[in-house]
Amino acid sequence: MTGLTVLLPPSETKREGGDPTRTLDLGALSFPELADERAAVITAARSVSSEESTARTALKLGPRSIAERFRNLALDGAPTLPAIERYTGVLYDPLEAASADQATTRWWADHVVVQSAMFGPVGAGDRIPAYRLSHDSRLGALRLAKHWPDAAARALATRSSGLVLDLRSEGYRALGPVSDAVVLRVVSIGAGGRRTALNHWNKTAKGRLVSLLGRSAPDVADMDDLVAWAEEHGVAVERTADGWDLVAESLEPVRA
């Protein structure tokens, strides 16, 4: 990937279904050098998911979500969707990926990487099944916090050049560290110019930003380019003493 690379976290919630004729192909995913690491996680996830008692603890499943363990037992033959369509929730819903046009989908496929706990970093267009796994899931002897970081960091370093914009949460950044990435903090600016870092709504702002990026398909090589693009679209991306801020109010509503 060249130019701008955007790193996203996954979502706990996944869209069901997909194309039943296109099942999981580890060799077809981006970063194929991670095939062994992916296979090891799949095996461990399948093991803890085989019994309800172990799945409940390992995957932090409650009574309403316990059936999600079966996703991990059916990974090989389950229908797939592009990763950008598989995930749902407050970050992914603003993308409206299922109805996006081909140009937008292509831009996301070329520039967006999702840090999955199950598959490691995957391209937005990579086809994956629904699964249940989080960055802090417990998979017996396999510890995701030790299993992924080195391998994922190497893969990301060899495949990404130019600006890396890191929109991942802290837990997922740890699974694939990128030392020179620009981390955007989502803030709200109140009375007197006071900046407050947002929690829940930061995901919505990030989703709106990635939606706008895909639909405008900018050619961005560095932060100067990103700031200039943002200004053209009424979005505030600002440098502060602590790093870079994305002002949430400037993304409501998104201006195409």
CYANA upper distance limits for C-alpha pairs under 8 A (distance plus 0.5 A):
  1 MET  CA      5 THR  CA      7.41
  1 MET  CA    110 ASP  CA      7.09
  1 MET  CA    111 HIS  CA      7.13
  1 MET  CA    159 ARG  CA      6.19
  1 MET  CA    160 SER  CA      5.37
  1 MET  CA    161 SER  CA      6.87
  2 THR  CA    111 HIS  CA      8.36
  2 THR  CA    160 SER  CA      6.52
  2 THR  CA    161 SER  CA      5.50
  2 THR  CA    162 GLY  CA      6.47
  3 GLY  CA    161 SER  CA      6.83
  3 GLY  CA    162 GLY  CA      5.26
  3 GLY  CA    163 LEU  CA      6.64
  3 GLY  CA    219 ASP  CA      7.69
  3 GLY  CA    220 VAL  CA      6.41
  3 GLY  CA    221 ALA  CA      5.27
  3 GLY  CA    222 ASP  CA      8.32
  4 LEU  CA    111 HIS  CA      6.69
  4 LEU  CA    161 SER  CA      8.28
  4 LEU  CA    162 GLY  CA      6.50
  4 LEU  CA    163 LEU  CA      5.40
  4 LEU  CA    164 VAL  CA      6.43
  4 LEU  CA    165 LEU  CA      7.75
  4 LEU  CA    219 ASP  CA      8.22
  4 LEU  CA    220 VAL  CA      6.09
  4 LEU  CA    221 ALA  CA      6.35
  4 LEU  CA    222 ASP  CA      8.00
  5 THR  CA    111 HIS  CA      5.27
  5 THR  CA    112 VAL  CA      6.30
  5 THR  CA    113 VAL  CA      7.71
  5 THR  CA    160 SER  CA      7.26
  5 THR  CA    161 SER  CA      8.38
  5 THR  CA    162 GLY  CA      8.05
  5 THR  CA    163 LEU  CA      6.77
  5 THR  CA    164 VAL  CA      5.26
  5 THR  CA    165 LEU  CA      6.60
  6 VAL  CA    111 HIS  CA      6.56
  6 VAL  CA    112 VAL  CA      5.25
  6 VAL  CA    113 VAL  CA      6.65
  6 VAL  CA    164 VAL  CA      6.43
  6 VAL  CA    165 LEU  CA      5.29
  6 VAL  CA    166 ASP  CA      6.52
  6 VAL  CA    167 LEU  CA      7.56
  7 LEU  CA    112 VAL  CA      6.54
  7 LEU  CA    113 VAL  CA      5.47
  7 LEU  CA    114 VAL  CA      6.33
  7 LEU  CA    115 GLN  CA      7.60
  7 LEU  CA    164 VAL  CA      7.79
  7 LEU  CA    165 LEU  CA      6.68
  7 LEU  CA    166 ASP  CA      5.33
  7 LEU  CA    167 LEU  CA      6.10
  7 LEU  CA    168 ARG  CA      6.66
  8 LEU  CA    112 VAL  CA      7.77
  8 LEU  CA    113 VAL  CA      6.65
  8 LEU  CA    114 VAL  CA      5.21
  8 LEU  CA    115 GLN  CA      6.75
  8 LEU  CA    166 ASP  CA      7.37
  8 LEU  CA    167 LEU  CA      5.74
  8 LEU  CA    168 ARG  CA      5.35
  9 PRO  CA    114 VAL  CA      6.10
  9 PRO  CA    115 GLN  CA      5.78
  9 PRO  CA    116 SER  CA      7.51
  9 PRO  CA    167 LEU  CA      7.61
  9 PRO  CA    168 ARG  CA      5.09
  9 PRO  CA    169 SER  CA      6.80
  9 PRO  CA    172 TYR  CA      6.67
 10 PRO  CA     87 TYR  CA      7.08
 10 PRO  CA    114 VAL  CA      6.54
 10 PRO  CA    115 GLN  CA      6.65
 10 PRO  CA    116 SER  CA      6.21
 11 SER  CA     87 TYR  CA      6.08
 11 SER  CA     88 THR  CA      6.88
 11 SER  CA     89 GLY  CA      7.19
 11 SER  CA     91 LEU  CA      8.43
 11 SER  CA     92 TYR  CA      8.43
 12 GLU  CA     87 TYR  CA      8.27
 12 GLU  CA    132 ARG  CA      7.95
 12 GLU  CA    133 LEU  CA      8.31
 12 GLU  CA    134 SER  CA      7.70
 13 THR  CA     87 TYR  CA      6.70
 13 THR  CA     88 THR  CA      6.02
 13 THR  CA     89 GLY  CA      6.82
 14 LYS  CA     86 ARG  CA      6.00
 14 LYS  CA     87 TYR  CA      5.10
 14 LYS  CA     88 THR  CA      5.95
 14 LYS  CA    130 ALA  CA      6.51
 14 LYS  CA    131 TYR  CA      8.11
 15 ARG  CA     85 GLU  CA      7.90
 15 ARG  CA     86 ARG  CA      5.58
 15 ARG  CA     87 TYR  CA      6.51
 15 ARG  CA     88 THR  CA      6.73
 15 ARG  CA    130 ALA  CA      7.54
 16 GLU  CA     86 ARG  CA      8.04
 16 GLU  CA    130 ALA  CA      6.92
 17 GLY  CA     79 PRO  CA      6.44
 17 GLY  CA     80 THR  CA      7.53
 17 GLY  CA     81 LEU  CA      8.12
 17 GLY  CA    130 ALA  CA      8.30
 18 GLY  CA     79 PRO  CA      5.32
 18 GLY  CA     80 THR  CA      5.26
 18 GLY  CA     81 LEU  CA      5.51
 18 GLY  CA    129 PRO  CA      8.25
 19 ASP  CA     23 THR  CA      8.04
 19 ASP  CA     79 PRO  CA      5.39
 19 ASP  CA     80 THR  CA      5.94
 19 ASP  CA     81 LEU  CA      7.15
 20 PRO  CA     77 GLY  CA      8.46
 20 PRO  CA     78 ALA  CA      7.15
 20 PRO  CA     79 PRO  CA      4.62
 20 PRO  CA     80 THR  CA      7.34
 21 THR  CA     79 PRO  CA      7.43
 22 ARG  CA     79 PRO  CA      6.71
 22 ARG  CA     80 THR  CA      6.65
 23 THR  CA     76 ASP  CA      7.10
 23 THR  CA     77 GLY  CA      6.06
 23 THR  CA     78 ALA  CA      6.29
 23 THR  CA     79 PRO  CA      5.76
 23 THR  CA     80 THR  CA      6.15
 23 THR  CA    128 ILE  CA      8.25
 23 THR  CA    129 PRO  CA      7.95
 24 LEU  CA     75 LEU  CA      7.48
 24 LEU  CA     76 ASP  CA      6.25
 24 LEU  CA     77 GLY  CA      7.47
 24 LEU  CA     78 ALA  CA      7.72
 24 LEU  CA     79 PRO  CA      8.11
 24 LEU  CA     80 THR  CA      7.11
 24 LEU  CA    127 ARG  CA      7.48
 24 LEU  CA    128 ILE  CA      6.45
 24 LEU  CA    129 PRO  CA      7.13
 25 ASP  CA     29 LEU  CA      7.43
 26 LEU  CA     32 PRO  CA      7.66
 26 LEU  CA     35 ALA  CA      6.60
 26 LEU  CA     38 ARG  CA      8.20
 27 GLY  CA     32 PRO  CA      6.16
 27 GLY  CA     35 ALA  CA      7.28
 28 ALA  CA     32 PRO  CA      7.52
 28 ALA  CA    126 ASP  CA      8.19
 29 LEU  CA    122 VAL  CA      7.04
 29 LEU  CA    123 GLY  CA      7.84
 29 LEU  CA    126 ASP  CA      6.10
 29 LEU  CA    127 ARG  CA      7.87
 30 SER  CA    121 PRO  CA      8.24
 30 SER  CA    122 VAL  CA      6.02
 30 SER  CA    123 GLY  CA      6.18
 30 SER  CA    126 ASP  CA      7.31
 31 PHE  CA    121 PRO  CA      7.89
 31 PHE  CA    122 VAL  CA      7.60
 31 PHE  CA    155 ALA  CA      6.74
 31 PHE  CA    156 LEU  CA      8.49
 31 PHE  CA    159 ARG  CA      8.30
 33 GLU  CA    155 ALA  CA      7.84
 34 LEU  CA     38 ARG  CA      6.58
 34 LEU  CA    120 GLY  CA      8.14
 34 LEU  CA    151 ALA  CA      7.57
 34 LEU  CA    152 ALA  CA      8.02
 34 LEU  CA    155 ALA  CA      8.12
 35 ALA  CA     39 ALA  CA      6.61
 36 ASP  CA     40 ALA  CA      6.73
 37 GLU  CA     41 VAL  CA      6.91
 37 GLU  CA    147 HIS  CA      8.00
 37 GLU  CA    148 TRP  CA      8.04
 37 GLU  CA    151 ALA  CA      8.42
 38 ARG  CA     42 ILE  CA      6.69
 38 ARG  CA    118 MET  CA      7.24
 38 ARG  CA    119 PHE  CA      5.68
 38 ARG  CA    120 GLY  CA      7.45
 39 ALA  CA     43 THR  CA      6.65
 40 ALA  CA     44 ALA  CA      6.76
 41 VAL  CA     45 ALA  CA      6.45
 41 VAL  CA    118 MET  CA      6.63
 41 VAL  CA    119 PHE  CA      8.14
 41 VAL  CA    142 LEU  CA      8.08
 42 ILE  CA     46 ARG  CA      6.50
 42 ILE  CA     72 ASN  CA      8.04
 42 ILE  CA    118 MET  CA      7.17
 43 THR  CA     47 SER  CA      6.75
 44 ALA  CA     48 VAL  CA      6.95
 44 ALA  CA    139 LEU  CA      6.29
 44 ALA  CA    140 GLY  CA      7.92
 44 ALA  CA    142 LEU  CA      7.52
 45 ALA  CA     49 SER  CA      6.54
 45 ALA  CA     72 ASN  CA      6.86
 45 ALA  CA    133 LEU  CA      8.18
 45 ALA  CA    139 LEU  CA      6.78
 46 ARG  CA     50 SER  CA      6.66
 46 ARG  CA     72 ASN  CA      5.93
 46 ARG  CA     73 LEU  CA      5.85
 48 VAL  CA     54 THR  CA      6.00
 48 VAL  CA     55 ALA  CA      5.84
 48 VAL  CA     58 ALA  CA      7.17
 48 VAL  CA    139 LEU  CA      6.98
 48 VAL  CA    140 GLY  CA      8.13
 49 SER  CA     54 THR  CA      7.18
 49 SER  CA     55 ALA  CA      5.16
 49 SER  CA     69 ARG  CA      5.65
 49 SER  CA     70 PHE  CA      7.48
 49 SER  CA     72 ASN  CA      7.00
 49 SER  CA     73 LEU  CA      7.32
 50 SER  CA     54 THR  CA      8.21
 50 SER  CA     55 ALA  CA      7.67
 50 SER  CA     69 ARG  CA      8.13
 50 SER  CA     70 PHE  CA      8.44
 50 SER  CA     73 LEU  CA      7.56
 51 GLU  CA     55 ALA  CA      6.57
 52 GLU  CA     56 ARG  CA      6.49
 52 GLU  CA     66 ILE  CA      7.81
 52 GLU  CA     69 ARG  CA      8.23
 53 SER  CA     57 THR  CA      7.36
 54 THR  CA     58 ALA  CA      6.47
 55 ALA  CA     59 LEU  CA      5.99
 55 ALA  CA     60 LYS  CA      7.89
 55 ALA  CA     61 LEU  CA      7.50
 55 ALA  CA     66 ILE  CA      8.13
 55 ALA  CA     69 ARG  CA      6.92
 56 ARG  CA     60 LYS  CA      5.84
 56 ARG  CA     61 LEU  CA      5.12
 56 ARG  CA     62 GLY  CA      7.22
 56 ARG  CA     66 ILE  CA      7.12
 57 THR  CA     61 LEU  CA      7.39
 57 THR  CA    138 ARG  CA      8.29
 58 ALA  CA    137 SER  CA      6.13
 58 ALA  CA    138 ARG  CA      5.07
 58 ALA  CA    139 LEU  CA      6.76
 59 LEU  CA     69 ARG  CA      8.47
 59 LEU  CA    132 ARG  CA      7.70
 59 LEU  CA    133 LEU  CA      6.77
 59 LEU  CA    134 SER  CA      7.87
 59 LEU  CA    137 SER  CA      5.79
 59 LEU  CA    138 ARG  CA      7.20
 60 LYS  CA    137 SER  CA      7.81
 61 LEU  CA     65 SER  CA      5.94
 61 LEU  CA     66 ILE  CA      5.63
 61 LEU  CA     68 GLU  CA      8.50
 62 GLY  CA     66 ILE  CA      6.17
 67 ALA  CA     71 ARG  CA      8.43
 68 GLU  CA     72 ASN  CA      8.13
 68 GLU  CA    131 TYR  CA      7.85
 68 GLU  CA    132 ARG  CA      6.67
 69 ARG  CA     73 LEU  CA      7.53
 69 ARG  CA    131 TYR  CA      8.40
 69 ARG  CA    132 ARG  CA      7.00
 70 PHE  CA     74 ALA  CA      6.97
 71 ARG  CA     75 LEU  CA      6.82
 71 ARG  CA    130 ALA  CA      6.79
 71 ARG  CA    131 TYR  CA      5.52
 71 ARG  CA    132 ARG  CA      7.13
 72 ASN  CA    131 TYR  CA      5.96
 72 ASN  CA    132 ARG  CA      6.95
 74 ALA  CA     78 ALA  CA      6.24
 75 LEU  CA    129 PRO  CA      6.80
 75 LEU  CA    130 ALA  CA      8.13
 75 LEU  CA    131 TYR  CA      7.77
 78 ALA  CA    129 PRO  CA      6.37
 78 ALA  CA    130 ALA  CA      8.26
 79 PRO  CA    128 ILE  CA      8.42
 79 PRO  CA    129 PRO  CA      6.31
 80 THR  CA    127 ARG  CA      5.83
 80 THR  CA    128 ILE  CA      5.31
 80 THR  CA    129 PRO  CA      4.90
 80 THR  CA    130 ALA  CA      7.91
 81 LEU  CA     85 GLU  CA      6.73
 81 LEU  CA     86 ARG  CA      6.12
 81 LEU  CA    126 ASP  CA      8.28
 81 LEU  CA    127 ARG  CA      5.37
 81 LEU  CA    128 ILE  CA      6.10
 81 LEU  CA    129 PRO  CA      6.97
 82 PRO  CA     86 ARG  CA      6.63
 82 PRO  CA    124 ALA  CA      6.90
 82 PRO  CA    125 GLY  CA      5.22
 82 PRO  CA    126 ASP  CA      5.57
 82 PRO  CA    127 ARG  CA      4.69
 82 PRO  CA    128 ILE  CA      6.74
 83 ALA  CA     87 TYR  CA      7.05
 83 ALA  CA    114 VAL  CA      8.04
 83 ALA  CA    122 VAL  CA      8.08
 83 ALA  CA    123 GLY  CA      7.66
 83 ALA  CA    124 ALA  CA      5.58
 83 ALA  CA    125 GLY  CA      6.39
 83 ALA  CA    126 ASP  CA      6.19
 83 ALA  CA    127 ARG  CA      6.41
 83 ALA  CA    128 ILE  CA      6.53
 84 ILE  CA     92 TYR  CA      8.09
 84 ILE  CA     97 ALA  CA      6.98
 84 ILE  CA    124 ALA  CA      5.39
 84 ILE  CA    125 GLY  CA      7.01
 85 GLU  CA     97 ALA  CA      6.07
 85 GLU  CA     98 ALA  CA      6.38
 86 ARG  CA    128 ILE  CA      7.93
 86 ARG  CA    129 PRO  CA      8.11
 86 ARG  CA    130 ALA  CA      7.46
 87 TYR  CA     92 TYR  CA      6.78
 88 THR  CA     92 TYR  CA      5.55
 88 THR  CA     93 ASP  CA      6.18
 89 GLY  CA     93 ASP  CA      6.02
 90 VAL  CA     94 PRO  CA      7.68
 90 VAL  CA    201 TRP  CA      8.49
 90 VAL  CA    203 LYS  CA      6.47
 90 VAL  CA    204 THR  CA      5.80
 90 VAL  CA    207 GLY  CA      7.98
 91 LEU  CA     95 LEU  CA      8.34
 91 LEU  CA    203 LYS  CA      5.09
 91 LEU  CA    204 THR  CA      5.38
 91 LEU  CA    205 ALA  CA      8.04
 91 LEU  CA    206 LYS  CA      6.88
 91 LEU  CA    207 GLY  CA      4.99
 91 LEU  CA    208 ARG  CA      8.31
 92 TYR  CA     96 GLU  CA      7.89
 92 TYR  CA     97 ALA  CA      8.44
 92 TYR  CA    204 THR  CA      8.45
 92 TYR  CA    207 GLY  CA      6.22
 93 ASP  CA     97 ALA  CA      8.38
 93 ASP  CA    207 GLY  CA      7.86
 94 PRO  CA    204 THR  CA      7.50
 94 PRO  CA    207 GLY  CA      6.00
 94 PRO  CA    208 ARG  CA      6.12
 94 PRO  CA    211 SER  CA      7.24
 95 LEU  CA    100 ALA  CA      8.47
 95 LEU  CA    207 GLY  CA      6.59
 95 LEU  CA    208 ARG  CA      7.17
 95 LEU  CA    210 VAL  CA      7.62
 95 LEU  CA    211 SER  CA      5.27
 96 GLU  CA    100 ALA  CA      6.85
 96 GLU  CA    211 SER  CA      8.43
 97 ALA  CA    105 THR  CA      7.92
100 ALA  CA    104 THR  CA      6.67
100 ALA  CA    105 THR  CA      6.83
101 ASP  CA    105 THR  CA      6.77
102 GLN  CA    106 ARG  CA      6.43
103 ALA  CA    107 TRP  CA      6.74
103 ALA  CA    214 GLY  CA      8.48
103 ALA  CA    215 ARG  CA      8.10
103 ALA  CA    217 ALA  CA      8.48
104 THR  CA    108 TRP  CA      6.84
104 THR  CA    214 GLY  CA      5.27
104 THR  CA    215 ARG  CA      5.57
104 THR  CA    216 SER  CA      8.27
104 THR  CA    217 ALA  CA      7.49
105 THR  CA    109 ALA  CA      6.64
105 THR  CA    125 GLY  CA      8.16
105 THR  CA    214 GLY  CA      7.64
106 ARG  CA    110 ASP  CA      6.67
106 ARG  CA    125 GLY  CA      8.47
107 TRP  CA    111 HIS  CA      6.53
107 TRP  CA    112 VAL  CA      8.43
107 TRP  CA    214 GLY  CA      6.09
107 TRP  CA    217 ALA  CA      6.64
108 TRP  CA    112 VAL  CA      5.56
108 TRP  CA    124 ALA  CA      6.47
108 TRP  CA    125 GLY  CA      7.83
108 TRP  CA    214 GLY  CA      6.33
109 ALA  CA    123 GLY  CA      6.54
109 ALA  CA    124 ALA  CA      5.33
109 ALA  CA    125 GLY  CA      5.21
109 ALA  CA    126 ASP  CA      8.36
110 ASP  CA    123 GLY  CA      8.20
110 ASP  CA    124 ALA  CA      8.34
111 HIS  CA    124 ALA  CA      8.43
112 VAL  CA    123 GLY  CA      6.64
112 VAL  CA    124 ALA  CA      5.96
113 VAL  CA    121 PRO  CA      6.69
113 VAL  CA    122 VAL  CA      6.01
113 VAL  CA    123 GLY  CA      5.07
113 VAL  CA    124 ALA  CA      6.10
114 VAL  CA    121 PRO  CA      5.98
114 VAL  CA    122 VAL  CA      5.84
114 VAL  CA    123 GLY  CA      6.77
114 VAL  CA    124 ALA  CA      6.95
115 GLN  CA    119 PHE  CA      8.35
115 GLN  CA    120 GLY  CA      6.00
115 GLN  CA    121 PRO  CA      4.80
115 GLN  CA    122 VAL  CA      6.98
115 GLN  CA    168 ARG  CA      8.27
115 GLN  CA    172 TYR  CA      6.92
115 GLN  CA    173 ARG  CA      8.48
115 GLN  CA    175 LEU  CA      8.18
115 GLN  CA    176 GLY  CA      7.82
116 SER  CA    120 GLY  CA      5.22
116 SER  CA    121 PRO  CA      6.28
116 SER  CA    122 VAL  CA      7.53
116 SER  CA    172 TYR  CA      8.39
117 ALA  CA    133 LEU  CA      6.62
117 ALA  CA    134 SER  CA      6.09
117 ALA  CA    135 HIS  CA      5.78
117 ALA  CA    144 LEU  CA      7.90
117 ALA  CA    172 TYR  CA      8.30
117 ALA  CA    175 LEU  CA      8.29
118 MET  CA    131 TYR  CA      8.33
118 MET  CA    133 LEU  CA      6.74
118 MET  CA    134 SER  CA      8.33
120 GLY  CA    148 TRP  CA      7.35
120 GLY  CA    152 ALA  CA      6.99
120 GLY  CA    175 LEU  CA      8.35
120 GLY  CA    176 GLY  CA      8.35
121 PRO  CA    152 ALA  CA      7.20
121 PRO  CA    156 LEU  CA      8.25
121 PRO  CA    176 GLY  CA      8.13
122 VAL  CA    126 ASP  CA      6.81
133 LEU  CA    137 SER  CA      6.63
135 HIS  CA    144 LEU  CA      7.19
135 HIS  CA    145 ALA  CA      7.98
135 HIS  CA    171 GLY  CA      6.75
135 HIS  CA    172 TYR  CA      6.81
135 HIS  CA    175 LEU  CA      7.96
136 ASP  CA    144 LEU  CA      7.78
136 ASP  CA    145 ALA  CA      8.20
136 ASP  CA    171 GLY  CA      8.24
137 SER  CA    144 LEU  CA      8.11
138 ARG  CA    142 LEU  CA      8.24
138 ARG  CA    143 ARG  CA      7.27
138 ARG  CA    144 LEU  CA      8.35
139 LEU  CA    143 ARG  CA      6.84
139 LEU  CA    144 LEU  CA      8.27
142 LEU  CA    147 HIS  CA      7.40
143 ARG  CA    147 HIS  CA      6.35
144 LEU  CA    148 TRP  CA      6.31
144 LEU  CA    175 LEU  CA      7.89
145 ALA  CA    149 PRO  CA      7.25
145 ALA  CA    174 ALA  CA      7.77
145 ALA  CA    175 LEU  CA      6.62
146 LYS  CA    150 ASP  CA      8.42
147 HIS  CA    151 ALA  CA      8.18
148 TRP  CA    152 ALA  CA      6.10
148 TRP  CA    175 LEU  CA      5.84
148 TRP  CA    176 GLY  CA      7.13
149 PRO  CA    153 ALA  CA      6.28
149 PRO  CA    174 ALA  CA      7.03
149 PRO  CA    175 LEU  CA      5.02
149 PRO  CA    176 GLY  CA      5.20
149 PRO  CA    177 PRO  CA      6.88
150 ASP  CA    154 ARG  CA      6.70
150 ASP  CA    176 GLY  CA      7.73
151 ALA  CA    155 ALA  CA      6.79
151 ALA  CA    176 GLY  CA      8.36
152 ALA  CA    156 LEU  CA      6.60
152 ALA  CA    175 LEU  CA      7.60
152 ALA  CA    176 GLY  CA      5.41
152 ALA  CA    177 PRO  CA      8.14
153 ALA  CA    157 ALA  CA      6.53
153 ALA  CA    176 GLY  CA      5.37
153 ALA  CA    177 PRO  CA      5.95
153 ALA  CA    178 VAL  CA      6.72
154 ARG  CA    158 THR  CA      6.76
155 ALA  CA    159 ARG  CA      6.77
156 LEU  CA    160 SER  CA      6.30
156 LEU  CA    176 GLY  CA      8.18
156 LEU  CA    178 VAL  CA      7.91
157 ALA  CA    161 SER  CA      8.16
157 ALA  CA    178 VAL  CA      7.77
160 SER  CA    164 VAL  CA      8.04
162 GLY  CA    221 ALA  CA      6.30
162 GLY  CA    222 ASP  CA      7.32
163 LEU  CA    181 ALA  CA      7.61
163 LEU  CA    182 VAL  CA      8.17
163 LEU  CA    220 VAL  CA      8.27
163 LEU  CA    221 ALA  CA      6.33
163 LEU  CA    222 ASP  CA      5.71
163 LEU  CA    223 MET  CA      7.71
164 VAL  CA    180 ASP  CA      8.00
164 VAL  CA    181 ALA  CA      5.32
164 VAL  CA    182 VAL  CA      6.65
165 LEU  CA    181 ALA  CA      6.31
165 LEU  CA    182 VAL  CA      5.49
165 LEU  CA    183 VAL  CA      6.68
165 LEU  CA    184 LEU  CA      7.80
166 ASP  CA    173 ARG  CA      8.49
166 ASP  CA    181 ALA  CA      6.47
166 ASP  CA    182 VAL  CA      6.23
166 ASP  CA    183 VAL  CA      5.28
166 ASP  CA    184 LEU  CA      7.15
167 LEU  CA    183 VAL  CA      6.80
167 LEU  CA    184 LEU  CA      6.75
167 LEU  CA    206 LYS  CA      7.47
168 ARG  CA    172 TYR  CA      6.45
168 ARG  CA    173 ARG  CA      6.24
169 SER  CA    173 ARG  CA      6.64
170 GLU  CA    174 ALA  CA      6.83
171 GLY  CA    175 LEU  CA      7.43
172 TYR  CA    176 GLY  CA      7.39
173 ARG  CA    177 PRO  CA      5.94
173 ARG  CA    178 VAL  CA      8.31
182 VAL  CA    244 TRP  CA      7.98
183 VAL  CA    243 GLY  CA      8.16
183 VAL  CA    244 TRP  CA      7.36
184 LEU  CA    243 GLY  CA      8.19
184 LEU  CA    244 TRP  CA      5.82
184 LEU  CA    245 ASP  CA      5.99
184 LEU  CA    246 LEU  CA      6.69
185 ARG  CA    197 ALA  CA      7.43
185 ARG  CA    243 GLY  CA      8.45
185 ARG  CA    244 TRP  CA      6.76
185 ARG  CA    245 ASP  CA      5.25
185 ARG  CA    246 LEU  CA      6.45
186 VAL  CA    197 ALA  CA      6.39
186 VAL  CA    198 LEU  CA      6.46
186 VAL  CA    202 ASN  CA      5.86
186 VAL  CA    205 ALA  CA      7.74
186 VAL  CA    206 LYS  CA      8.33
186 VAL  CA    245 ASP  CA      6.24
186 VAL  CA    246 LEU  CA      5.24
186 VAL  CA    247 VAL  CA      6.45
186 VAL  CA    248 ALA  CA      6.67
187 VAL  CA    195 ARG  CA      6.49
187 VAL  CA    196 THR  CA      5.74
187 VAL  CA    197 ALA  CA      4.86
187 VAL  CA    198 LEU  CA      6.00
187 VAL  CA    202 ASN  CA      8.05
187 VAL  CA    245 ASP  CA      6.92
187 VAL  CA    246 LEU  CA      6.64
187 VAL  CA    247 VAL  CA      5.65
187 VAL  CA    248 ALA  CA      6.39
188 SER  CA    195 ARG  CA      6.15
188 SER  CA    196 THR  CA      5.74
188 SER  CA    197 ALA  CA      6.99
188 SER  CA    198 LEU  CA      7.28
188 SER  CA    247 VAL  CA      6.30
188 SER  CA    248 ALA  CA      6.16
188 SER  CA    249 GLU  CA      7.10
189 ILE  CA    193 GLY  CA      6.07
189 ILE  CA    194 ARG  CA      6.01
189 ILE  CA    195 ARG  CA      5.12
189 ILE  CA    196 THR  CA      6.94
189 ILE  CA    247 VAL  CA      7.65
189 ILE  CA    249 GLU  CA      8.39
190 GLY  CA    194 ARG  CA      5.70
190 GLY  CA    195 ARG  CA      6.90
190 GLY  CA    196 THR  CA      8.14
198 LEU  CA    202 ASN  CA      5.81
199 ASN  CA    203 LYS  CA      8.15
200 HIS  CA    204 THR  CA      8.14
201 TRP  CA    205 ALA  CA      6.94
202 ASN  CA    206 LYS  CA      6.71
202 ASN  CA    248 ALA  CA      7.80
203 LYS  CA    207 GLY  CA      6.64
204 THR  CA    208 ARG  CA      6.71
205 ALA  CA    209 LEU  CA      6.65
205 ALA  CA    248 ALA  CA      6.17
205 ALA  CA    251 LEU  CA      6.92
206 LYS  CA    210 VAL  CA      6.77
207 GLY  CA    211 SER  CA      6.55
208 ARG  CA    212 LEU  CA      6.65
208 ARG  CA    251 LEU  CA      7.14
208 ARG  CA    254 VAL  CA      7.14
209 LEU  CA    213 LEU  CA      6.66
209 LEU  CA    251 LEU  CA      7.71
210 VAL  CA    214 GLY  CA      6.62
211 SER  CA    215 ARG  CA      6.74
212 LEU  CA    216 SER  CA      6.52
212 LEU  CA    254 VAL  CA      7.63
212 LEU  CA    255 ARG  CA      8.19
212 LEU  CA    256 ALA  CA      6.99
213 LEU  CA    217 ALA  CA      6.10
213 LEU  CA    218 PRO  CA      7.15
214 GLY  CA    218 PRO  CA      8.48
215 ARG  CA    256 ALA  CA      7.93
216 SER  CA    256 ALA  CA      7.57
218 PRO  CA    229 TRP  CA      7.77
219 ASP  CA    225 ASP  CA      8.41
220 VAL  CA    225 ASP  CA      5.79
220 VAL  CA    226 LEU  CA      6.39
221 ALA  CA    225 ASP  CA      6.74
221 ALA  CA    226 LEU  CA      8.25
222 ASP  CA    226 LEU  CA      6.93
223 MET  CA    227 VAL  CA      6.49
224 ASP  CA    228 ALA  CA      6.66
225 ASP  CA    229 TRP  CA      6.60
226 LEU  CA    230 ALA  CA      6.52
227 VAL  CA    231 GLU  CA      6.64
227 VAL  CA    236 ALA  CA      8.22
227 VAL  CA    237 VAL  CA      6.34
227 VAL  CA    238 GLU  CA      8.02
228 ALA  CA    232 GLU  CA      6.90
229 TRP  CA    233 HIS  CA      7.10
230 ALA  CA    234 GLY  CA      6.68
230 ALA  CA    235 VAL  CA      5.21
230 ALA  CA    236 ALA  CA      6.81
230 ALA  CA    237 VAL  CA      7.11
231 GLU  CA    235 VAL  CA      6.06
231 GLU  CA    236 ALA  CA      6.99
231 GLU  CA    237 VAL  CA      8.43
233 HIS  CA    255 ARG  CA      6.39
233 HIS  CA    256 ALA  CA      7.20
234 GLY  CA    250 SER  CA      6.87
234 GLY  CA    251 LEU  CA      8.28
234 GLY  CA    255 ARG  CA      7.32
235 VAL  CA    246 LEU  CA      8.44
235 VAL  CA    247 VAL  CA      7.94
235 VAL  CA    250 SER  CA      5.41
235 VAL  CA    251 LEU  CA      6.53
236 ALA  CA    246 LEU  CA      6.47
236 ALA  CA    247 VAL  CA      5.91
236 ALA  CA    250 SER  CA      6.35
237 VAL  CA    244 TRP  CA      7.44
237 VAL  CA    245 ASP  CA      6.18
237 VAL  CA    246 LEU  CA      5.19
237 VAL  CA    247 VAL  CA      7.00
238 GLU  CA    244 TRP  CA      6.16
238 GLU  CA    245 ASP  CA      5.69
238 GLU  CA    246 LEU  CA      7.05
238 GLU  CA    247 VAL  CA      8.34
239 ARG  CA    243 GLY  CA      6.30
239 ARG  CA    244 TRP  CA      5.04
239 ARG  CA    245 ASP  CA      6.76
240 THR  CA    244 TRP  CA      6.42
240 THR  CA    245 ASP  CA      7.56
247 VAL  CA    251 LEU  CA      8.00
248 ALA  CA    252 GLU  CA      7.70
250 SER  CA    254 VAL  CA      8.17
251 LEU  CA    255 ARG  CA      7.98
